[in-house]
């Protein structure tokens, strides 16, 4: 027998009071009770929010190992060797190959990432125009806590001529610097659960960093709400609160102030995480958890994720490579073991990067959102700073689009358009998400038309 439908306001919080009288409010995921009967919009008629993210990795690819052999959709094509880590989200992935950077490569590892992100060349290693995420943000981010997005990074080591350590810019010399410490981001997000009398966040009480403080405070409110929800929403609520608890426990152990109690040794609990700036999968997974939590709770609808910066000289020891410059020893094949071994190592590094991208996208796909999942209602644009790493080539530039954009984009396809302008991809995404752009880019990078094959 069908359960009685319970209608729930979409801005519902679980509320409680900590010891000492501090009021807290935990945002909820998008429960079925907040939606219409089809799960396609809120019960009050408002459209479900869309999200946009840029996921960037430095040093390029090996085109013959990156580009799928066949074009088409569904079973007509298969992922390539370097894209194989994305198998779990193939249904939500469009691979675009054959595209080229049209602007002059006047500044290695700066000109081409600028072109892929803004459609224009660099200006003294900065951008001339806003990046695509900042053009999307005004169209989809009204009323959220982070209207310009959340910006995170794994590696903090770049090259001398590169774009630097940011891939999101509001305009010239106006970077959105990434956070490199997941514990810092966790503390910041947790501050939004602590509401003052005027509804604005107070400074985070150190007690909130204890694993059980927030969950204990809202337990009674959660119990009352749970009794009114259907079975599916009860499960989603339980999973959401469990996720909050896991983030509290894991990240607070890595940054808990001494004054709050015993400090667990992060080297024993998380031996693979490394320090801020270390390229490790565990650090990437921590950021993936936080970004998904923030998007599911509607704290942000835009993000940039810099796995590695343009011309990243950090090491990929976490995937078994030598602890030396990935850019020099593997990207440019200058390692002492010779070109053949360096090529194998570079191939391993690209697949490692895609495994980290898969960690984020898989979490998004596993997170319910409306009648589908978070990846259904999102677009994640992924690119790099060069194509072929040894020559700084701008041909066959690496371009991936993941997510369905609220049914506006196709997935599970490989599109190959030879010598087409890279700028057409971000221009297509801009307009698919409602930005209403007439053009994208500048000079040789400027376009006024998109890629119809991406659209439903």
SVG drawing of the C-alpha trace seen along z (x, -y; Angstrom):
<svg xmlns="http://www.w3.org/2000/svg" viewBox="-2 -43 71 45">
<polyline fill="none" stroke="black" stroke-width="0.4" points="0.0,0.0 1.4,-3.4 2.4,-5.6 0.6,-8.9 2.6,-11.8 4.0,-14.3 4.7,-17.8 7.8,-19.4 9.1,-23.0 12.3,-23.0 14.2,-25.2 13.7,-22.8 16.5,-22.5 16.9,-20.2 17.3,-22.4 18.6,-21.9 20.6,-23.5 24.1,-22.6 25.3,-22.6 25.8,-26.3 22.7,-27.5 24.2,-27.7 21.4,-27.1 22.3,-24.9 20.5,-24.1 21.6,-21.4 20.5,-21.7 18.8,-18.7 19.3,-16.9 16.6,-17.3 14.0,-14.9 11.1,-13.5 8.6,-15.3 10.0,-18.7 9.2,-17.8 6.2,-17.4 4.8,-14.0 7.1,-13.4 10.3,-14.5 11.0,-17.0 10.5,-20.2 9.8,-21.5 6.3,-21.1 5.9,-24.9 6.6,-24.8 10.2,-26.1 12.7,-24.3 15.3,-22.0 18.7,-23.8 21.4,-23.1 25.1,-22.9 28.3,-23.5 31.9,-22.6 35.3,-22.8 37.7,-19.9 41.2,-20.7 44.4,-18.5 47.8,-19.7 50.3,-18.5 48.0,-17.0 47.5,-13.5 48.8,-11.0 46.3,-11.6 46.5,-8.1 45.8,-6.6 43.1,-9.2 40.9,-9.4 38.4,-6.5 38.8,-4.5 35.1,-4.7 32.6,-7.6 29.0,-7.3 26.7,-6.8 25.8,-3.9 27.3,-0.6 28.8,-2.1 31.8,-3.4 34.0,-2.4 36.3,-4.4 40.0,-4.5 42.8,-3.3 43.3,-6.6 39.6,-7.2 38.9,-3.7 38.7,-4.8 35.5,-6.7 33.6,-3.5 31.1,-3.8 29.9,-7.1 30.1,-6.4 26.3,-6.9 26.8,-10.5 29.9,-11.3 30.6,-13.0 34.1,-12.8 35.0,-15.5 38.0,-15.0 39.6,-16.6 39.1,-20.1 42.0,-22.6 43.1,-25.7 43.0,-28.6 44.8,-31.3 48.7,-31.7 50.6,-29.7 52.5,-32.8 52.9,-31.6 53.4,-27.8 50.9,-26.3 49.1,-29.6 47.8,-30.5 46.0,-27.2 44.3,-26.8 43.2,-30.4 41.7,-29.5 39.9,-26.4 38.5,-28.3 37.9,-31.8 38.2,-31.6 41.0,-34.2 44.7,-34.4 46.6,-35.1 47.7,-38.6 50.9,-38.3 49.9,-34.8 46.5,-36.0 43.2,-35.9 41.7,-38.7 38.1,-37.4 36.1,-35.6 36.3,-31.8 33.3,-29.8 32.3,-28.9 32.0,-32.6 29.9,-33.3 27.6,-30.4 27.3,-31.4 24.9,-34.4 22.5,-32.2 22.2,-29.4 23.4,-30.6 20.8,-33.0 20.3,-32.8 23.0,-30.3 25.7,-30.8 28.5,-30.7 27.2,-32.4 30.7,-32.5 31.3,-28.9 33.6,-26.7 37.2,-26.4 39.5,-23.6 42.9,-22.3 45.1,-19.3 48.6,-20.2 50.1,-23.6 53.2,-23.4 53.2,-25.0 55.7,-26.0 57.3,-29.4 55.4,-30.3 52.1,-28.7 48.7,-30.2 49.4,-29.7 47.5,-28.2 43.9,-29.2 41.6,-28.1 38.6,-30.2 38.7,-34.0 36.0,-36.6 37.9,-38.8 41.5,-40.1 43.7,-39.6 40.6,-38.5 41.3,-34.9 39.2,-32.7 42.1,-31.0 41.5,-27.3 41.5,-25.9 44.1,-23.2 43.1,-22.0 39.9,-19.9 39.6,-20.4 39.5,-24.1 36.7,-23.8 34.8,-21.4 35.0,-23.9 33.8,-26.7 30.8,-24.6 30.0,-23.6 29.7,-27.2 26.5,-27.4 24.8,-24.9 25.3,-27.4 22.6,-30.1 22.5,-33.2 19.4,-35.2 19.4,-37.2 19.8,-34.1 23.4,-34.8 26.2,-32.3 28.2,-32.9 31.9,-31.9 32.1,-28.2 32.0,-27.0 35.0,-24.7 32.6,-22.2 31.1,-21.7 34.3,-19.9 33.4,-17.1 32.0,-14.1 28.7,-13.9 27.9,-17.6 25.8,-18.6 24.1,-15.3 23.2,-15.0 21.8,-18.6 19.4,-17.9 18.6,-14.3 15.1,-15.1 14.2,-17.2 15.4,-14.5 13.4,-11.8 10.2,-13.9 10.7,-14.6 11.6,-11.0 8.3,-9.8 6.5,-11.9 8.6,-10.8 8.0,-8.0 10.4,-5.0 12.6,-6.4 13.0,-9.8 13.7,-8.1 16.6,-6.3 17.9,-9.5 17.7,-11.3 19.6,-8.5 22.3,-8.5 22.6,-12.2 23.1,-12.4 25.5,-9.5 27.5,-11.4 27.6,-14.5 28.9,-12.4 31.6,-10.8 32.8,-14.2 32.9,-15.5 34.8,-12.5 37.3,-12.1 38.2,-15.8 38.0,-17.0 40.6,-14.4 43.0,-16.1 42.5,-19.6 40.9,-19.5 42.3,-22.3 44.1,-21.0 41.7,-22.7 38.8,-20.6 40.3,-17.2 42.6,-14.5 44.1,-14.8 44.2,-11.6 47.3,-11.1 46.4,-11.8 49.5,-9.9 48.1,-6.8 44.5,-7.2 45.2,-8.5 48.7,-7.5 48.0,-8.2 46.5,-11.7 49.8,-13.6 50.3,-17.3 48.4,-20.2 49.7,-20.2 50.4,-16.5 48.9,-14.8 47.1,-12.0 43.8,-10.2 42.7,-10.4 42.9,-14.2 40.9,-14.2 38.2,-12.0 37.9,-14.3 37.3,-17.3 34.9,-15.2 32.8,-14.4 32.7,-18.1 31.8,-19.4 29.0,-16.8 27.7,-17.6 27.7,-21.4 25.9,-20.9 23.3,-18.4 22.6,-20.9 22.4,-23.8 25.2,-25.8 26.8,-26.1 25.9,-25.4 29.3,-26.2 32.8,-24.8 36.2,-24.6 38.5,-21.7 42.1,-21.9 43.5,-18.4 46.9,-19.6 47.8,-23.1 49.1,-23.9 52.7,-22.7 52.4,-21.0 55.8,-20.0 54.4,-18.0 55.0,-14.3 52.6,-11.4 54.2,-9.1 50.7,-8.1 50.2,-6.1 53.6,-4.4 55.8,-6.9 59.1,-8.4 58.8,-11.3 60.1,-13.7 58.6,-16.4 55.8,-14.8 56.0,-17.7 59.7,-17.3 60.5,-13.6 57.2,-12.2 55.5,-14.9 58.6,-15.9 60.1,-12.4 63.3,-13.6 63.4,-10.9 66.7,-9.1 65.0,-5.8 64.6,-6.8 61.8,-7.8 60.0,-4.5 59.7,-4.2 58.8,-7.9 56.0,-7.4 54.7,-4.5 54.8,-6.6 53.0,-9.5 50.3,-7.1 49.9,-5.9 49.7,-9.5 46.9,-10.4 44.9,-7.4 45.5,-8.3 44.1,-11.8 41.0,-10.2 40.5,-8.0 40.4,-11.1 37.8,-12.6 35.8,-9.4 35.8,-9.6 33.9,-12.9 31.6,-12.0 30.7,-8.7 29.8,-10.4 27.6,-12.8 25.9,-10.0 25.3,-8.1 23.6,-11.2 19.8,-11.3 18.5,-14.6 14.9,-14.9 13.8,-11.9 17.4,-11.2 20.8,-12.0 23.1,-15.0 25.0,-14.2 21.7,-14.2 21.3,-17.9 24.9,-18.9 27.5,-19.7 31.2,-19.1 33.6,-20.4 37.1,-18.9 40.2,-20.0 43.9,-20.5 46.7,-23.0 48.1,-21.2 47.2,-18.2 50.4,-16.3 52.6,-17.0 56.1,-16.9 55.3,-19.4 52.8,-21.6 50.4,-20.8 47.0,-22.4 45.6,-19.8 43.2,-17.1 42.8,-19.0 41.4,-17.0 37.8,-17.9 35.2,-16.0 31.6,-17.0 30.0,-14.9 26.4,-15.2 23.0,-15.7 22.5,-19.4 18.9,-18.8 18.1,-16.8 19.6,-19.5 22.7,-17.5 23.2,-14.1 25.7,-11.5 27.4,-8.3 28.9,-9.5 32.2,-10.3 32.0,-13.3 34.9,-13.9 35.1,-17.2 38.4,-17.8 40.0,-21.3 36.9,-22.7 37.4,-25.6 37.7,-24.5 35.7,-27.6 32.5,-26.1 32.3,-23.6 32.1,-26.1 29.9,-28.3 27.5,-25.4 27.5,-24.7 26.9,-28.4 23.7,-28.5 22.5,-25.1 22.5,-26.3 20.6,-29.5 23.4,-32.1 22.1,-33.5 25.5,-34.3 25.7,-35.7 29.4,-34.8 32.3,-33.4 36.0,-34.3 38.1,-36.9 40.1,-37.3 41.0,-33.9 39.2,-32.2 35.8,-33.9 32.8,-31.8 29.2,-32.6 27.9,-29.0 28.0,-25.8 28.1,-22.0 24.6,-20.8 25.6,-17.2 26.0,-17.8 22.4,-18.9 19.2,-16.9"/>
</svg>
